[in-house]
Structure formats: structure tokens, C-alpha cells
């Protein structure tokens, strides 16, 4: 039987790499994003919706429930970032970010449950190291990722009776559009992405930033019913050792 994975934010970055990782492992992949994939991909089915739109999410799952008997993995990866001091953040901006980064993961979990409850499954929430150590100007983003980690633990407890495991991945500096978009605020290197990435990479204990497929491999591990069958309610930090270093070092 071919296993089915649903991956949100699948148009680019970690989400796209995760979809491709599942494909290589022989899974059937349903990708969800509000934009089309950044590159040509082998995603079996791609659904374009805004996950902040409750009505659209309900409609998609009504369709999936009518067509699919079950899904085996859900990866809540979709996210947006707001770079702004907390006191300058508008309530509308805060709510819009939370709708994508937190509420969408809640909705996807809630509406995926009927497709997992019979035989179990695995959910991975893609949080961030900003849930445990953050930077100035990222208050809304860090708060959303902290909320996602808390929801991971709560969901793991509530869904354990149905043999549904729930874990979170906390990526560090990964070579994605979101990271590159934020480099200008940290490094005075003009518009040279490569130079910015090299500067950031040299600050990491492993001497480089991570790649999306490295996060994808960790996500696949957490949904492998043989390799991670006894792991639930946990956070896996994948940051090249960044959070292991004291700020005073």
C-alpha cells in the first residue's frame, strides 16, 4: 500500500524539499500552498489555497475525505515572517501571521484527524529555533513558533490514543527564500545573497548554513513508523549546533 503525505507550504524551500523527499521514499504526496511550486516537481497532487482562509481549508478536506480513505503523514510547514519590533507591530499584522503560522497548523491537524483516526499516522510541525532563542524584530514570528511547539506537545497527548504521533522540527539557518529575505537587515553586504549566506554560515558551529533537504530528511525520519515509532511530543532541533553555543562565547 502506498502511503500518503500532505505537506503545506510545498511550493518552495523546506516544504518543496520535503515533498520531494517523500516522493523519493515512494510516498504519494499532496502538496498545499497558495502559490505554484518554484520549480518543476513530481508532487502527485498540488492544491492551491490560502491556509488562512477557513472556508477554503474546510472545502479542501471535504474533497480529500471524499476521495482518500486515509493519510499517513501531515507536515505543517506553511509560514510567513514579519520583521518588525513588537511595539510597532499592528494588530492586523499580528493576526495575519498567527493565522498562517499557528491557526493553519491547528486547522490542518483538526481536519486531517478523520483521515488518520482509524489506523494512526504522524504529524510534524515545522517550528523554528526562534521558539527557544530569537532575535530583535521577530517577536510575532518567534511567538508563533513557540505556540506551535506548545501545540505539538498538547496534540501528542490528545492524539496518542489513536496512534497518531506528533512532533516538531526546529530548523536553524536554512537556505530558503525566507532566510535570504531577512539577510539584508543583519549584514551590510548589499544585494549579494551568496556573500550574505557565507557570512551567516561562518557564524554557525558547523561553519555553514543548512539546506532544505537536510530538514526534509529529518521530517521523513519523524514520520517513519519503524525508525521513530516511539517518538512523540518531542522537538528536534536541526540547527548545525547554533543553539548549543553560549551567547558569551
N, C-alpha and C positions, 0 to 999 in steps of 0.2 A: 504494500500500500504506500502510495506517495504521500508524504507529509506536506502540510500546507502551512506557510508562514505569511503573516500580514505584517508589513513594515511601513510605518509612517515616515514622512519626510524622505521619501525614497527617490526624489528627483536628483539629488546630488549629495556629495560629501559622505558622511558616515552611513546615512540611510541607503544610498545607492550602492556603496561598497558592501553593506550588509545583505542587501537583496542579491547581489552577485555571489556572495559567499554561500548563501543558501542554495542558489542555483547550482553552484559547483558541487555542493553536497547532495544534489539530487532532489531538492525540495521543489514544490510548486509555490511560486511567490506571487502574492498580491501586494503591489506597491500603491501607496496612497500619498498624494501630495497635491498642493494647489497649483503647481507648475509642472511642465513636462520634464522628463529626465534630461539632464545636462548633456548626456551622450547617448548614443545608440546602445540599448541594453537588451538583455534577454529576459527581462521581467515578464512573467507569463500573463499577468493582467495588471493594467495600470488604471487607477481610478483618480480622477482629478476632482478634489473637493477642498473646501476650506474647513479645516477641522475645528475652527472656532464657531462654525455655523451648526448649531444643534440640530436643526431640521435636516440639513444635508447628511449629517452623521447617521441620524435615525433612518433616513431613506436608504443609505448605502447598506446598513446592516439588515434592513428588511429584505433587501435584494440578496445579500450574501446568505442569510438564513434560508431563503427560499431555494438557493442554488447549491449551497455547500452543507453537507451533513455535519462537518466539524472542521475546526482549525486546530493546529497543534502548537503554534508559537505566535505570539504577538510582541512586536518590538515598537515601543512608544518612543520614537526618535524625533518627531517634528518639534521644532523650537525656533524661537526668534530671540534676538538680543537687543536690549536697549542700553545705550551708553549715555548715562545722564546721572548727575548727582541726585540723591534721594529727594532732597527738598525742592529740586527743580522739576521733578517728575510730575506730570499731570495725572490726575486720577484716571482719565481716559486711556492714557498710555499704559499705566499700571494694569488696568483691567484687560486691555488688549493683549498684553504679554502673558498674563496669567491664563487667559482663555486658550492660548495655544500651548503654553509650556506645562500647564497643570490640568486645567479642565479637560483638554482634549485627551490626555492620558487617562483621566477618570472615565470619560465617555467611552473611549475605546475599550477599556477594561470592562466596564459595565455591559456594553452591548456585544462584546466578544464572549462573555460568560455562557450564554446559551449554546454556543458552538464548542465549548470546552468542557462543560459540566459533566457530560456522560463518560468521557474517557480521560479527562485530565489534560494537562498541557503546561506551557511555560510562558511567562510574561517577563520581558526585560524592559525596564525603564531606563532610557539614556539620560542620566543626570549630568553632573559635571563636578570637577574638583572645586568649583566655586561654591558647592554646597558645604564644604568644610574649611576652605580658605579662599578668600576673594580679594578683589582689588577695588580701589576707589572708582566710583562712577558706574558700578554694576549692581547696585542694590536690588533693583527689581529682578534682574536675571538670577542673582545669587539666591534671593528669596524663593524664586520659583523652583530652582533646583534643589534647595533644601526641603521644600514641600514635597517634591517628587520622591525624595529619599524616605521621608516620613510615611508617605502613602504606600511606598513599596513594602515597608515593614507591616503596616496595618493590613494591606491586601494579602500578604503572605500568610498571616494568621487566619484571616477570614476565608481564604480560598483553599487552605490546606486540606480540609475535609473532602474536597472534590479532586484532590491530587493535582492541583494547579500550583505550580511553583512560581514565585515572584521574586525577582532580584533586580538590582540596579547596577549599571555601569557608570563609573565616574571618569570620563576622559579628561586628560590634561590638555596640553597644547598639541592640537592635531591639525594637519594641513588641510583646512577646509575654507570655504568662502567666508564663513563667519569669522574665523581667526584672521584671515587676511584683511577683512574689512576693518578689524579693530587695530591692526598694526600701526596705522598712521598716528593713533593717539598715544602710542607708547614709545615709538622710535623715530628719531629725526633723520629719516633716510629717504625722504621724498616719496616718489611713487614706485620705488623698486621693490617689488614683492620678494624677490629672491634674497636681496640684502637684508630685508626685514626678517625673513624666516631664518636666515643664518644667524643674525644677532640673537633672536629668541632661542634658537637651538643651542647656542653656546652657553646659555644660562641654565640649561637643563642638565641634571646629573649625568645622563647618558650622552650628552653632547649633541643632541638633535631633537627636533620635534617629531611627533608620531604621524603615522599615515592612517587614513581611514580604514584600510583593510586590516590594520592591526587591532582596531576596535571591533571590526566586524568579526574577526576570529574569536575574540573574547565573548562576543554576544552569542555566536553559534555554540561555543562551549557551554554557556549557561542554559541553552535550550536542548542540549544533548541529554536524552533520558538515560544514557549509560554513564557518561563521563561526569555528569553533575547532578545525578538523581537525588542526592541527599543535601543539596544546597538550596536554601530558600530563605527569603527575608534578609539577604546579605547585600553589601555594596562592594563591588570590585573596582578598585582604583587602578586605572591604566594611564599613568602619567609620566613614565620614564624616571620615576623616583623624585619628582619635583616636591611633593608634599612631605617627603621624608626629611627634607633639609630644614634646619632651623633658620629663621629669618635673620638671625645674628651671625650666621656663618659667613 
